[in-house]
Amino acid sequence: MLEEFDDKIFNALVEKIEVLSPTHFVFVLKSGMIVEEIKDIDKI
């Protein structure tokens, strides 16, 4: 789960972020890897 990050490292790794809903994100990394994050609404 992504909670804290260094801006420079994050920007060097992440190509784009797709927000599918307020609790559902897709991170497309510059390497081509896709990382999907779904937050549990009860834990926000």
A tleap script that builds the chain and sets N, CA, C and O, in Angstrom:
source leaprc.protein.ff14SB
mol = sequence {
  NMET LEU GLU GLU PHE ASP ASP LYS ILE PHE
  ASN ALA LEU VAL GLU LYS ILE GLU VAL LEU
  SER PRO THR HIE PHE VAL PHE VAL LEU LYS
  SER GLY MET ILE VAL GLU GLU ILE LYS ASP
  ILE ASP LYS CILE
}
set mol.1.N position { 0.851 -1.178 0.000 }
set mol.1.CA position { 0.000 0.000 0.000 }
set mol.1.C position { 0.898 1.243 0.000 }
set mol.1.O position { 1.861 1.335 0.761 }
set mol.2.N position { 0.562 2.170 -0.853 }
set mol.2.CA position { 1.331 3.401 -0.964 }
set mol.2.C position { 0.830 4.402 0.071 }
set mol.2.O position { -0.313 4.853 0.009 }
set mol.3.N position { 1.693 4.742 1.019 }
set mol.3.CA position { 1.305 5.711 2.039 }
set mol.3.C position { 2.239 6.904 2.070 }
set mol.3.O position { 1.788 8.044 2.182 }
set mol.4.N position { 3.542 6.655 1.972 }
set mol.4.CA position { 4.521 7.734 1.965 }
set mol.4.C position { 5.501 7.488 0.838 }
set mol.4.O position { 5.799 6.340 0.507 }
set mol.5.N position { 6.008 8.569 0.241 }
set mol.5.CA position { 6.970 8.416 -0.826 }
set mol.5.C position { 7.784 9.687 -0.985 }
set mol.5.O position { 7.356 10.770 -0.585 }
set mol.6.N position { 8.947 9.542 -1.566 }
set mol.6.CA position { 9.802 10.673 -1.902 }
set mol.6.C position { 9.374 11.153 -3.291 }
set mol.6.O position { 9.312 10.354 -4.225 }
set mol.7.N position { 9.083 12.425 -3.433 }
set mol.7.CA position { 8.588 12.970 -4.702 }
set mol.7.C position { 9.521 12.680 -5.871 }
set mol.7.O position { 9.057 12.319 -6.953 }
set mol.8.N position { 10.822 12.831 -5.674 }
set mol.8.CA position { 11.771 12.626 -6.772 }
set mol.8.C position { 11.791 11.170 -7.219 }
set mol.8.O position { 11.803 10.884 -8.416 }
set mol.9.N position { 11.793 10.263 -6.268 }
set mol.9.CA position { 11.781 8.834 -6.611 }
set mol.9.C position { 10.468 8.473 -7.281 }
set mol.9.O position { 10.458 7.769 -8.291 }
set mol.10.N position { 9.369 8.944 -6.731 }
set mol.10.CA position { 8.049 8.667 -7.299 }
set mol.10.C position { 7.972 9.150 -8.743 }
set mol.10.O position { 7.544 8.406 -9.625 }
set mol.11.N position { 8.381 10.384 -8.986 }
set mol.11.CA position { 8.327 10.959 -10.335 }
set mol.11.C position { 9.266 10.246 -11.303 }
set mol.11.O position { 8.988 10.189 -12.501 }
set mol.12.N position { 10.369 9.704 -10.801 }
set mol.12.CA position { 11.301 8.972 -11.655 }
set mol.12.C position { 10.741 7.607 -12.056 }
set mol.12.O position { 11.129 7.064 -13.091 }
set mol.13.N position { 9.851 7.054 -11.266 }
set mol.13.CA position { 9.326 5.712 -11.514 }
set mol.13.C position { 7.966 5.681 -12.194 }
set mol.13.O position { 7.687 4.769 -12.973 }
set mol.14.N position { 7.119 6.661 -11.912 }
set mol.14.CA position { 5.726 6.606 -12.353 }
set mol.14.C position { 5.521 7.407 -13.634 }
set mol.14.O position { 5.847 8.592 -13.700 }
set mol.15.N position { 4.974 6.741 -14.651 }
set mol.15.CA position { 4.658 7.388 -15.925 }
set mol.15.C position { 3.333 8.134 -15.823 }
set mol.15.O position { 3.242 9.300 -16.207 }
set mol.16.N position { 2.298 7.457 -15.302 }
set mol.16.CA position { 0.998 8.107 -15.153 }
set mol.16.C position { 0.181 7.390 -14.085 }
set mol.16.O position { 0.461 6.249 -13.718 }
set mol.17.N position { -0.831 8.089 -13.602 }
set mol.17.CA position { -1.762 7.550 -12.620 }
set mol.17.C position { -3.161 7.692 -13.199 }
set mol.17.O position { -3.572 8.782 -13.596 }
set mol.18.N position { -3.875 6.599 -13.243 }
set mol.18.CA position { -5.268 6.630 -13.684 }
set mol.18.C position { -6.140 6.496 -12.445 }
set mol.18.O position { -6.009 5.529 -11.695 }
set mol.19.N position { -7.018 7.446 -12.228 }
set mol.19.CA position { -7.946 7.400 -11.096 }
set mol.19.C position { -9.274 6.877 -11.631 }
set mol.19.O position { -9.986 7.573 -12.354 }
set mol.20.N position { -9.591 5.641 -11.263 }
set mol.20.CA position { -10.815 5.021 -11.748 }
set mol.20.C position { -12.008 5.348 -10.856 }
set mol.20.O position { -13.153 5.365 -11.309 }
set mol.21.N position { -11.725 5.605 -9.588 }
set mol.21.CA position { -12.735 6.042 -8.623 }
set mol.21.C position { -11.955 6.634 -7.452 }
set mol.21.O position { -10.730 6.520 -7.427 }
set mol.22.N position { -12.614 7.254 -6.492 }
set mol.22.CA position { -11.882 7.824 -5.353 }
set mol.22.C position { -11.075 6.796 -4.549 }
set mol.22.O position { -10.180 7.172 -3.793 }
set mol.23.N position { -11.380 5.522 -4.705 }
set mol.23.CA position { -10.666 4.488 -3.955 }
set mol.23.C position { -9.935 3.493 -4.852 }
set mol.23.O position { -9.415 2.492 -4.359 }
set mol.24.N position { -9.886 3.749 -6.160 }
set mol.24.CA position { -9.297 2.801 -7.104 }
set mol.24.C position { -8.347 3.536 -8.052 }
set mol.24.O position { -8.775 4.354 -8.867 }
set mol.25.N position { -7.049 3.231 -7.932 }
set mol.25.CA position { -6.011 3.883 -8.719 }
set mol.25.C position { -5.227 2.842 -9.499 }
set mol.25.O position { -5.059 1.711 -9.042 }
set mol.26.N position { -4.746 3.226 -10.684 }
set mol.26.CA position { -3.846 2.382 -11.461 }
set mol.26.C position { -2.597 3.216 -11.744 }
set mol.26.O position { -2.673 4.282 -12.355 }
set mol.27.N position { -1.456 2.716 -11.294 }
set mol.27.CA position { -0.176 3.374 -11.525 }
set mol.27.C position { 0.506 2.670 -12.692 }
set mol.27.O position { 0.691 1.453 -12.660 }
set mol.28.N position { 0.880 3.422 -13.718 }
set mol.28.CA position { 1.633 2.874 -14.842 }
set mol.28.C position { 3.074 3.342 -14.652 }
set mol.28.O position { 3.366 4.536 -14.707 }
set mol.29.N position { 3.968 2.379 -14.427 }
set mol.29.CA position { 5.367 2.707 -14.187 }
set mol.29.C position { 6.107 2.877 -15.500 }
set mol.29.O position { 5.689 2.343 -16.528 }
set mol.30.N position { 7.199 3.614 -15.470 }
set mol.30.CA position { 7.982 3.851 -16.679 }
set mol.30.C position { 8.566 2.560 -17.231 }
set mol.30.O position { 8.915 2.497 -18.410 }
set mol.31.N position { 8.678 1.542 -16.410 }
set mol.31.CA position { 9.178 0.235 -16.857 }
set mol.31.C position { 8.112 -0.541 -17.628 }
set mol.31.O position { 8.406 -1.574 -18.230 }
set mol.32.N position { 6.858 -0.036 -17.608 }
set mol.32.CA position { 5.758 -0.721 -18.266 }
set mol.32.C position { 4.897 -1.523 -17.301 }
set mol.32.O position { 3.810 -1.974 -17.662 }
set mol.33.N position { 5.371 -1.700 -16.096 }
set mol.33.CA position { 4.605 -2.447 -15.096 }
set mol.33.C position { 3.384 -1.639 -14.665 }
set mol.33.O position { 3.442 -0.413 -14.568 }
set mol.34.N position { 2.279 -2.340 -14.409 }
set mol.34.CA position { 1.045 -1.701 -13.968 }
set mol.34.C position { 0.747 -2.159 -12.542 }
set mol.34.O position { 0.715 -3.356 -12.257 }
set mol.35.N position { 0.527 -1.187 -11.651 }
set mol.35.CA position { 0.239 -1.486 -10.253 }
set mol.35.C position { -1.135 -0.922 -9.932 }
set mol.35.O position { -1.385 0.269 -10.111 }
set mol.36.N position { -2.016 -1.779 -9.460 }
set mol.36.CA position { -3.381 -1.372 -9.146 }
set mol.36.C position { -3.532 -1.273 -7.628 }
set mol.36.O position { -3.085 -2.154 -6.893 }
set mol.37.N position { -4.154 -0.216 -7.175 }
set mol.37.CA position { -4.362 0.025 -5.735 }
set mol.37.C position { -5.839 0.267 -5.506 }
set mol.37.O position { -6.426 1.178 -6.090 }
set mol.38.N position { -6.436 -0.545 -4.659 }
set mol.38.CA position { -7.832 -0.367 -4.281 }
set mol.38.C position { -7.881 -0.188 -2.763 }
set mol.38.O position { -7.526 -1.096 -2.012 }
set mol.39.N position { -8.314 0.965 -2.331 }
set mol.39.CA position { -8.409 1.260 -0.900 }
set mol.39.C position { -9.727 0.750 -0.354 }
set mol.39.O position { -10.762 0.819 -1.016 }
set mol.40.N position { -9.672 0.246 0.842 }
set mol.40.CA position { -10.886 -0.160 1.547 }
set mol.40.C position { -11.512 1.103 2.121 }
set mol.40.O position { -10.905 1.756 2.969 }
set mol.41.N position { -12.695 1.456 1.682 }
set mol.41.CA position { -13.364 2.692 2.092 }
set mol.41.C position { -13.543 2.766 3.599 }
set mol.41.O position { -13.572 3.866 4.152 }
set mol.42.N position { -13.663 1.643 4.276 }
set mol.42.CA position { -13.831 1.623 5.726 }
set mol.42.C position { -12.563 2.003 6.469 }
set mol.42.O position { -12.625 2.350 7.649 }
set mol.43.N position { -11.395 1.945 5.796 }
set mol.43.CA position { -10.124 2.241 6.446 }
set mol.43.C position { -9.617 3.648 6.141 }
set mol.43.O position { -8.541 4.026 6.604 }
set mol.44.N position { -10.365 4.420 5.377 }
set mol.44.CA position { -9.930 5.781 5.026 }
set mol.44.C position { -10.280 6.744 6.135 }
set mol.44.O position { -9.997 7.937 6.028 }
savepdb mol mol.pdb
quit
